[in-house]
């Protein structure tokens, strides 16, 4: 008997139900053109919206064909709408100098909105930064907990099934959310490799800031063995003090 998908038991609307074909529009939702000024990003949006080559292609496509797939929004208590899906399309509309964007209005609670936002971006974006994946996975796990899935193992299994990531990789990505911003930015910009970054996430905030400062001041980066040594010293000594020095070969020195 084939294994039953965990996603079938999830207590939230599935991705295909939320973002199903807008051409056939089987759910009967009305597509409305909303002023761009009334569309606001989610407060905890972990995905970056950048003016890069992909955005340029999207702008040109919208100029030629319009917005083919409507965004998904929910009403805000402060007025206007929260743009659950379509933040890149909104920026493209702004760059294309369009006043409005087509959207479908859905009523969702906070947890359902977070799950929908994460699922949409994971499904539609070809590439994601380490930080985007890390905070997206964390946000979805927290939202699943609020929706009744308290068992971390089950929420991780849902992510494994959805993303194809291994269990260990998901937990390593989650550790990145414990990095200070300066180190996390270096991971995204490839100034700091992923595995050393995971090891450094075990350091205290002051210790992480000391490493980030040394990287910035001296132009060096810790290897996995060096980062692992810092992690080991941190966990083995309550009086751990990290001092980073630059040598002619460019290395980290801990005392």
N, C-alpha and C positions, 0 to 999 in steps of 0.2 A: 504494500500500500504506500503511495507516495506521501512524503512528509508534508503535513499541512503547514501552510505559510503562517508565520507569526503575525504578519501584517493583516491577515484576515481577522484576527482576534483583537486588533488594536481598537481602543475605545475612541476613535476619532475618524472623521471622514477621510477616505483614502485619497491619495494624490489624483488618481484618475477620475474620481468623482468631483473633485474640486476644480481640476484644470482640464476637464474633458473637452472634446472638440467644440470649439466656439463657432465652427461653421454650421454644424448641425444643431448645436445648442439644445441638446435633448432635455436639459433640465428646465427649459423655458425661461431662463433668466433674461432680464432685459439688459441690453448693452446700452450704456449711456455715455455720452461725451461730457466729461467733467473738466472744468478749468484747471490748468496745471497748478495754479496757486492754491487750489483747494486739496491737492494731493500731497500728503506728508509721509515721510519714511517712518517705519517702526522705530520706537525709541531704542530697542535693543537689536538693531539690524547688524549682523556680524559680517555682511558682505560689502565689499568696497565697490563703489561706482566710479570708474575712472575714464578720463578722456584719452583713450588709447586707440590703437589701430582697429580693434574690434568695435569700439564705439563709433569710429568714423564710418565703418562699413554699415553699421546699424542705422546711422543718420542718413546715409545715402539711400539705403533700402526704404526707409520711411518716407523720404522725399519722393521716391519713385512710386511706391506702392501703398503708402499709408501704414498705419499700425494694424497688422494682420491678426495679431492675438491680443485681445483686450487684457488689461490688468485686472487684478482682483483686489477689492478694497472692502473695508468695513467702516462704519460711521464712527466718528470720534466725539467724545463728550465735549471737547473744546471747540467743536465745529470742524467742518471739512471731513476728509476721509483719510484713513490710514492705508497706505499702499502696501498691501501684503505681497503682491507679486506685480512686478513691472517697474521697479525703480530705475533700471537701466533704460527701459523704454521711455520713461518720463524725461530723463536727461537728454535722450536722443530727440524727443519731441521739442524740448527747449532749444537745442542746438539747431534743429530744423525750423525753428521759429513758428511752431504750431501753437495755437492758444489752448487747445484741449487735447484730451486723450481718451479713447474708449475704455471703459471699465465695466466690470460686473460687480454689483454691490452684494456682499454676503454678510450675514450676521454670524459672528463667531466670538466665542469667549477668548480670553487672553491665551490660554494654553493651545486651543485649536488654531489660533492665528499664528502662533510661533511654529507649530508643527507644519502648518501649510507653507509658511515662509521658507522654512528650512527645506522641506521636500521639493518645493518649486525650484529653488536655486540649485540643489543637488542634481536635479533632473535636467535643468536647462543649461547650466554653465559647463563649458568644456574643461576649463581649468580653474582651480581654486588655490588660493594661497594657503600655507599651513595654518595661519591664524584664522582664516575663514572657516576651514574645516573644523579646527579645534573648537572654536566658540559655537559653531553651528551644532556640532555633536553634543556639546554640553547643554546648549539651550534646548535641544530636542529631548534629551534625557530628563531634564528638569520638568519640561512640559508633560512628558509621558507620566512622570511621577504624580503631577497634579491631576492627571486624568485617570489615575487609579493604578498605574503600573509602578508599584513601589519597589519591586525587586530589580536591583541594578542589573543582574544577570539577564533578565528578560529584556530590558530596554537595550542592553548591548547587543543581544541576539537580533533585535529588530534592526539595529544599525548595521550589523554584519550582513543581514539578508538584503538590506536596501542598497548598501554601498559596495559590498564585496570586500571590504577591509577585514583584516584578521582581528581577532580579539585583542592581541597584544598591541597591534598598531593603533587601534582605537584608544586604548588606555594610554599609550605614549602620546597621542595627539591631545588627549584630555589634560595631560601634564603640562602641555604648552600654555594652557590658560593660567598657570601659576607663575609664568615668567613676567618680569617687569617689562614695561612697554619698550624700553630701549633694546633689550635682548630679543623680544619677539619681533620687532621691526627688522633686526639683523637676520633673523631666520627667514623672514619673507623676502628680504633683499639678497639672500644667499651669501651674506657675510659671515653667517654662523650656520654650520651644518646641523641637520635635524637631530641626530643621535646625541652629539654633545649638548645641544640645547635641552633635550629631555633630562640629561644628567644634571645640568645646571638648575633645572626647575626645582630640585630638591634643596637648594640653598635658601637661606633666609633672604628677605628683601634687601637688607643692607649689603649682604655678600654678593647678591646678583648685581646690584648697582656698582659695586667695586669692580666686578669683572667687566661690566659694560663700559665703565669709565676707562679702564685700562685698554680695552679694545679700541676705544675711540682715540685715546691719547697716543697710543703707540702703534696703531695699525696692525695689531696681532689678533689671532683668533685661537681659542683653545681646541686642541685635538680631542678625540673621544677619550683617550687615556688620561689626558690632563683634566678634562671635565669630570671623569669618573673618580680621579684622585681627590678632587675638590669635594665631590659628593661623599666619598668615604670618610674624609676628614671631618666633614660636617656631621655625619651621623655617628661618628665614633668618639667625638670629643665635645663636651658641653662648653669648653673654653676655646672653641675653634676660632682662629683669626686668619683671615685670608689676606695675603699681600701679593699683589701681582707686579712683577718686574719685567722689564724688557731687556733681553740679551742680544748679542750680535746675531744669534740664530733665530731670534724671535720666539720666545717660549714663556710660559707661565710658571712662576715659582711660588709655592705656597709654604708658609711657616705657621 
